[in-house]
Each structure stands twice: as C-alpha cells, then as structure tokens.
C-alpha cells in the first residue's frame, strides 16, 4: 500500500509539472497524431480523372450498313457539355432509371465539339479534359449533355455527319445534322477492362461511347439481331437523294421520311450514348 501511495504522488507531481511548464493549454498528443494522419491521407489520396470520347473503330474506318451501303465518315461531330462523374452507391442501374445516389461527384467544365472520325482503327479514345487532384476511388457513373454547337462545321447541330455512302455504282455525299439535345445518364463502364478507378499516381478514365451503328445497322450481324431490328439502315436516306447528295436535318426529315421511319429514327438517336457497351438512360432536351 505504501508503494502505491508513492507511485500516485509521483504521477501527480509529473502532471502538475507538465501543466506548469506548458505556459497554457497543451494539445492532446494522441489527438494531434490522429489529425496529422487524417490531413496526410486527404492530401495524398487524390489523383487525376481523364474524360474521353469514343466513336469506335467502325466510325474511324468505315463499315457496311445492314442494307449493304458502305459508309465512310469524313467527319462526325458531337457537342458535349455538363460532364459529371460520380461515386455511385448503390451502383447506378440505367435499366431501372431514376437518379444517381452519389457519395462524391466531380464536374468537368466546358463545351466540347469532338470529331469522332479522327484517326484509324488504332486510335485511342479522344481525350477532351482531365480533372486534377480529385478524391481517389471508383467513379462508377457519369452524366453528360449533348447540345447544338455554336460554331464550326457543326454549327446549329448536336450531331453532324459528313460521310460518303456507296453501293454498287451509286455513290452519295451524305450530310446529316440533328438539332435535338440529349441528356445521358450512365452507370459503370462495360468492356474488356473496367474504368473509372482513380489512385495516387495512376489516373482514372471515364469514356463516353457512341454507337452510330444503331442508326444504320451492321451487315456483319444477323438480320434479326437487336441492333438490326432497331436500326433503319441507309436506304431511307438514299431515297431522299438529290444530285448525288443527301443533305438533311431533323426538321426536313420529319417532312420527308415515312412517319414510322421518322419515329424509329428519333428513338434510335436516344440510344447512341453508352459507356463502352454499358447502356444509358436518355432524356430529350427541348
């Protein structure tokens, strides 16, 4: 018992000395260490997030439509804005729709008009912007809007195609402009490699992919596959030919195409946006 009293007295003296020597209130050393660790973690646990756009190889290299027209693109412009990446929890399901429930969101400012026909089959997706020092983690959802361009060859159009279409001895210059705006909401990238992972020193990537075979179909796919059953092919556009040129926009196509074909075209245009093979919810912007 005597030894215990001596120990307690010694501890009391040390405590008083610590307060007296401090000249004021001392920070809890344990709390200070925890704060330092938290600040260091926040400072280090960031990385870069790249945003890319991809029209896929058949846009860059050409393809044959479901009704036998060989289509090559000189230019294929899309104008994109309001790009936002999310850490979605639970993961966003585009088939169920609704709003993204996110624990984190980051936005890429700007309006970007991109020519998807750039390059060849070996060209990487087109980088349109990078966000530096975003919180690390898996960005597994993305939204973006498509709006009419205000300058350049695609001025006034959300999507503008400058292409050549050939079949047998027929050859047309094709200029198609679509004025309608769209808002796409997508979940996780679907492809051979998963994307959207941001780590310190290792940039992540989110890809906005466009499937223009949805309009024209693909002769290499079965006639009764979902793609070719949805697409309208090129023949409806060829029927509008004038002096070797097809030059139309949504307003004139509404007047010239059969009603059912025009309705299918409007529906197809809402399906162009993807993340790899991952589908999107699409809202038409008036």
RODO-2510 file (C-alpha; in nm, 4 decimals, decimal comma):
residues 286
     n   res          X          Y          Z
     1     x     0,0000     0,0000     0,0000
     2     x     0,2874     0,2383     0,0857
     3     x     0,4477     0,1765    -0,2542
     4     x     0,1181     0,2502    -0,4295
     5     x     0,0892     0,5866    -0,2454
     6     x     0,4407     0,6843    -0,3544
     7     x     0,3571     0,5969    -0,7185
     8     x     0,0388     0,8027    -0,7176
     9     x     0,2202     1,1015    -0,5664
    10     x     0,4890     1,0842    -0,8346
    11     x     0,2320     1,0775    -1,1094
    12     x     0,0537     1,3790    -0,9593
    13     x     0,3772     1,5793    -0,9452
    14     x     0,4551     1,4973    -1,3097
    15     x     0,1088     1,6029    -1,4178
    16     x     0,1365     1,9401    -1,2380
    17     x     0,4814     1,9979    -1,3856
    18     x     0,3548     1,9284    -1,7359
    19     x     0,0792     2,1888    -1,6968
    20     x     0,3087     2,4464    -1,5347
    21     x     0,5793     2,4184    -1,7988
    22     x     0,3352     2,4485    -2,0862
    23     x     0,2501     2,8121    -2,0251
    24     x    -0,1040     2,7354    -2,1432
    25     x    -0,3314     2,4580    -2,2724
    26     x    -0,1468     2,1730    -2,4408
    27     x    -0,2865     1,9801    -2,7370
    28     x    -0,3586     1,6162    -2,6731
    29     x    -0,0641     1,4371    -2,8424
    30     x    -0,2825     1,1440    -2,9435
    31     x    -0,5402     1,3765    -3,0980
    32     x    -0,2631     1,5685    -3,2776
    33     x    -0,1228     1,2488    -3,4291
    34     x    -0,4698     1,1463    -3,5478
    35     x    -0,5196     1,4903    -3,7056
    36     x    -0,1823     1,4707    -3,8822
    37     x    -0,2647     1,1273    -4,0198
    38     x    -0,6047     1,2454    -4,1465
    39     x    -0,4583     1,5523    -4,3178
    40     x    -0,1807     1,3463    -4,4742
    41     x    -0,4330     1,0912    -4,6020
    42     x    -0,6517     1,3609    -4,7546
    43     x    -0,3502     1,5279    -4,9117
    44     x    -0,2118     1,2101    -5,0681
    45     x    -0,5254     1,0128    -5,1523
    46     x    -0,6069     1,2005    -5,4729
    47     x    -0,5390     1,1524    -5,8410
    48     x    -0,6335     1,2610    -6,1913
    49     x    -0,9511     1,1679    -6,3778
    50     x    -0,9489     1,1765    -6,7579
    51     x    -1,2620     1,2082    -6,9724
    52     x    -1,2557     1,0544    -7,3206
    53     x    -1,4958     1,0234    -7,6130
    54     x    -1,5042     0,7258    -7,8489
    55     x    -1,6938     0,6695    -8,1743
    56     x    -1,5383     0,3217    -8,2038
    57     x    -1,3405     0,1725    -8,4918
    58     x    -1,6218     0,1481    -8,7466
    59     x    -1,6694     0,5265    -8,7366
    60     x    -1,2981     0,5834    -8,7963
    61     x    -1,2558     0,3034    -9,0528
    62     x    -1,5993     0,2781    -9,2170
    63     x    -1,8500    -0,0074    -9,2188
    64     x    -2,1299    -0,1613    -9,4235
    65     x    -2,4864    -0,0874    -9,3187
    66     x    -2,7409    -0,3631    -9,2734
    67     x    -2,8808    -0,2886    -9,6216
    68     x    -2,5448    -0,3048    -9,7987
    69     x    -2,4226     0,0547    -9,8126
    70     x    -2,0526     0,1099    -9,7449
    71     x    -2,0334     0,4208    -9,5275
    72     x    -1,7125     0,6099    -9,4565
    73     x    -1,7049     0,9191    -9,2363
    74     x    -1,5005     1,2225    -9,3304
    75     x    -1,6204     1,3910    -9,0112
    76     x    -1,8652     1,3029    -8,7372
    77     x    -1,9108     1,5835    -8,4866
    78     x    -2,0794     1,5652    -8,1477
    79     x    -2,1011     1,8515    -7,8965
    80     x    -2,0874     1,7586    -7,5288
    81     x    -2,1202     1,9544    -7,2036
    82     x    -2,2313     1,9223    -6,8372
    83     x    -1,9987     1,6258    -6,7825
    84     x    -2,0166     1,4910    -6,4267
    85     x    -1,8570     1,1816    -6,2734
    86     x    -1,9928     1,0107    -5,9630
    87     x    -1,9028     0,7600    -5,6984
    88     x    -2,2413     0,5952    -5,7010
    89     x    -2,3674     0,3918    -5,4057
    90     x    -2,5575     0,1805    -5,4748
    91     x    -2,4206     0,1361    -5,8292
    92     x    -2,6437     0,3132    -6,0809
    93     x    -2,8567     0,0837    -6,2978
    94     x    -2,9516     0,2574    -6,6251
    95     x    -3,2197    -0,0036    -6,6943
    96     x    -3,4015     0,0897    -6,3738
    97     x    -3,3543     0,4616    -6,4294
    98     x    -3,4040     0,7178    -6,1582
    99     x    -3,1427     0,9460    -6,0051
   100     x    -2,7833     0,8634    -5,9234
   101     x    -2,7247     0,8301    -5,5479
   102     x    -2,3679     0,9535    -5,5065
   103     x    -2,1162     0,9811    -5,2246
   104     x    -1,8936     1,2020    -5,4427
   105     x    -1,9308     1,3991    -5,7650
   106     x    -1,6849     1,5986    -5,9751
   107     x    -1,7569     1,8111    -6,2823
   108     x    -1,5600     1,8897    -6,5974
   109     x    -1,6400     2,2439    -6,7082
   110     x    -1,6698     2,3404    -7,0724
   111     x    -1,8402     2,2657    -7,4031
   112     x    -1,6548     2,0226    -7,6296
   113     x    -1,7142     1,9635    -8,0002
   114     x    -1,5379     1,6419    -8,0985
   115     x    -1,4806     1,4803    -8,4384
   116     x    -1,5296     1,1095    -8,3706
   117     x    -1,3960     1,0198    -8,7169
   118     x    -1,0405     1,1267    -8,6300
   119     x    -0,7712     0,8615    -8,6727
   120     x    -0,7909     0,4950    -8,7701
   121     x    -0,8581     0,1571    -8,6101
   122     x    -0,5525     0,2001    -8,3840
   123     x    -0,6547     0,5410    -8,2471
   124     x    -0,7215     0,5673    -7,8756
   125     x    -1,0400     0,7330    -7,7452
   126     x    -1,0211     1,1127    -7,7734
   127     x    -0,9176     1,2925    -7,4545
   128     x    -1,1288     1,6047    -7,4006
   129     x    -1,0271     1,7014    -7,0474
   130     x    -0,8676     1,5991    -6,7188
   131     x    -0,9577     1,6852    -6,3600
   132     x    -0,6534     1,7048    -6,1316
   133     x    -0,6401     1,6000    -5,7666
   134     x    -0,9864     1,4504    -5,7380
   135     x    -1,0555     1,2234    -5,4399
   136     x    -0,9357     0,8727    -5,5135
   137     x    -1,1767     0,5860    -5,5598
   138     x    -1,4019     0,4262    -5,8187
   139     x    -1,6102     0,6663    -6,0274
   140     x    -1,8761     0,4283    -6,1477
   141     x    -2,1365     0,6608    -6,3014
   142     x    -2,1346     0,9534    -6,5420
   143     x    -2,3785     1,2030    -6,6910
   144     x    -2,3392     1,4363    -6,9856
   145     x    -2,5484     1,6519    -7,2147
   146     x    -2,5363     1,6890    -7,5909
   147     x    -2,6329     2,0290    -7,7247
   148     x    -2,6180     2,2131    -8,0587
   149     x    -2,2772     2,3536    -8,1453
   150     x    -2,2469     2,7292    -8,1842
   151     x    -1,9529     2,7356    -8,4243
   152     x    -1,7594     2,5452    -8,6870
   153     x    -1,8892     2,2936    -8,9434
   154     x    -2,1473     2,1548    -8,6996
   155     x    -2,2877     2,4968    -8,6050
   156     x    -2,6528     2,4540    -8,5038
   157     x    -2,6326     2,0770    -8,4704
   158     x    -2,5843     1,8416    -8,1766
   159     x    -2,4669     1,5684    -8,4164
   160     x    -2,3347     1,6343    -8,7655
   161     x    -2,2331     1,3621    -9,0127
   162     x    -2,0171     1,4279    -9,3179
   163     x    -1,9847     1,0937    -9,4946
   164     x    -1,9684     0,9000    -9,8210
   165     x    -2,2143     0,6190    -9,8937
   166     x    -2,1564     0,3724   -10,1779
   167     x    -2,3441     0,0714   -10,3086
   168     x    -2,2740    -0,0787   -10,6495
   169     x    -2,2486     0,2093   -10,8957
   170     x    -2,4271     0,4501   -10,6600
   171     x    -2,2250     0,6990   -10,4580
   172     x    -2,3654     0,9769   -10,2402
   173     x    -2,2208     1,2558   -10,0334
   174     x    -2,4086     1,2482    -9,7040
   175     x    -2,4599     1,5473    -9,4758
   176     x    -2,6955     1,4815    -9,1863
   177     x    -2,7474     1,7234    -8,8987
   178     x    -2,9505     1,6504    -8,5863
   179     x    -3,0532     1,9526    -8,3801
   180     x    -3,2108     1,7795    -8,0808
   181     x    -3,0353     1,7873    -7,7415
   182     x    -2,9948     1,4833    -7,5161
   183     x    -2,9037     1,4154    -7,1538
   184     x    -2,7378     1,0786    -7,0897
   185     x    -2,7091     0,9064    -6,7505
   186     x    -2,4830     0,6013    -6,7376
   187     x    -2,3502     0,3552    -6,4842
   188     x    -2,0235     0,1656    -6,4785
   189     x    -1,8148     0,1232    -6,7949
   190     x    -1,8734    -0,2165    -6,9593
   191     x    -1,5838    -0,3571    -7,1596
   192     x    -1,2736    -0,5742    -7,1540
   193     x    -1,1146    -0,3504    -6,8883
   194     x    -1,3053    -0,1728    -6,6120
   195     x    -1,2582     0,2039    -6,5959
   196     x    -1,3085     0,4924    -6,3557
   197     x    -1,0526     0,3952    -6,0874
   198     x    -0,8534     0,6931    -5,9545
   199     x    -0,5411     0,6249    -5,7461
   200     x    -0,2461     0,8373    -5,6407
   201     x    -0,0106     0,8496    -5,9377
   202     x    -0,2421     0,6390    -6,1538
   203     x    -0,5042     0,8421    -6,3475
   204     x    -0,8529     0,7069    -6,3951
   205     x    -1,0540     0,7306    -6,7165
   206     x    -1,4228     0,7625    -6,7935
   207     x    -1,5337     0,7055    -7,1532
   208     x    -1,8401     0,8389    -7,3316
   209     x    -1,9003     0,5965    -7,6186
   210     x    -2,1262     0,6471    -7,9213
   211     x    -2,2756     0,3606    -8,1227
   212     x    -2,3665     0,5007    -8,4637
   213     x    -2,4348     0,1539    -8,5991
   214     x    -2,7656     0,1944    -8,4140
   215     x    -2,8774     0,4239    -8,6959
   216     x    -2,7544     0,2281    -8,9969
   217     x    -2,7247    -0,1294    -8,8697
   218     x    -2,4397    -0,3690    -8,9446
   219     x    -2,4343    -0,6211    -9,2296
   220     x    -2,1925    -0,8383    -9,0318
   221     x    -2,4589    -0,9006    -8,7671
   222     x    -2,7594    -1,1346    -8,8070
   223     x    -3,0591    -0,9772    -8,9751
   224     x    -3,2793    -1,0491    -8,6742
   225     x    -3,0364    -0,9306    -8,4046
   226     x    -3,1499    -0,6494    -8,1754
   227     x    -2,9207    -0,3984    -8,3468
   228     x    -3,0531    -0,4552    -8,6978
   229     x    -3,4118    -0,4849    -8,5816
   230     x    -3,3811    -0,1383    -8,4243
   231     x    -3,1768     0,0373    -8,6977
   232     x    -3,3308     0,1965    -9,0077
   233     x    -3,0361     0,1360    -9,2436
   234     x    -2,9270     0,3791    -9,5129
   235     x    -3,1953     0,3158    -9,7788
   236     x    -3,4433     0,5659    -9,6264
   237     x    -3,1774     0,8368    -9,6595
   238     x    -3,0753     0,7284   -10,0102
   239     x    -3,4384     0,7673   -10,1168
   240     x    -3,4008     1,1396   -10,0443
   241     x    -3,1042     1,1725   -10,2813
   242     x    -3,0717     1,4860   -10,4870
   243     x    -2,7905     1,5285   -10,7412
   244     x    -2,5706     1,2718   -10,5669
   245     x    -2,6130     1,4324   -10,2251
   246     x    -2,8164     1,3563    -9,9173
   247     x    -2,8333     1,6707    -9,7068
   248     x    -3,0995     1,6779    -9,4379
   249     x    -3,1735     1,7736    -9,0785
   250     x    -3,4364     1,6670    -8,8279
   251     x    -3,6838     1,9337    -8,9392
   252     x    -3,6786     1,8276    -9,3049
   253     x    -3,6561     1,4566    -9,2267
   254     x    -3,9830     1,4865    -9,0358
   255     x    -4,1451     1,6069    -9,3567
   256     x    -3,9769     1,3632    -9,5961
   257     x    -3,9404     1,0302    -9,4170
   258     x    -4,2341     0,7918    -9,3708
   259     x    -4,3923     0,8536    -9,0317
   260     x    -4,2907     0,5163    -8,8872
   261     x    -3,9324     0,5522    -9,0103
   262     x    -3,9039     0,9010    -8,8655
   263     x    -4,0375     0,7813    -8,5287
   264     x    -3,7815     0,4987    -8,5258
   265     x    -3,5030     0,7447    -8,6059
   266     x    -3,5990     0,9636    -8,3098
   267     x    -3,5947     0,6581    -8,0843
   268     x    -3,2608     0,5364    -8,2192
   269     x    -3,0944     0,8733    -8,1571
   270     x    -3,1676     0,8407    -7,7836
   271     x    -2,9707     0,5121    -7,7760
   272     x    -2,6418     0,6386    -7,9214
   273     x    -2,4738     0,7210    -7,5886
   274     x    -2,3005     0,4403    -7,3964
   275     x    -2,0125     0,3751    -7,1591
   276     x    -1,8344     0,1071    -7,3583
   277     x    -2,1135    -0,1454    -7,4035
   278     x    -2,2958    -0,0118    -7,0991
   279     x    -2,6340     0,1426    -7,1735
   280     x    -2,7599     0,4862    -7,0671
   281     x    -3,0845     0,6461    -6,9676
   282     x    -3,1569     0,9317    -7,2094
   283     x    -3,3740     1,2393    -7,1696
   284     x    -3,4522     1,4591    -7,4686
   285     x    -3,3614     1,8255    -7,4140
   286     x    -3,6012     2,0629    -7,5844
***
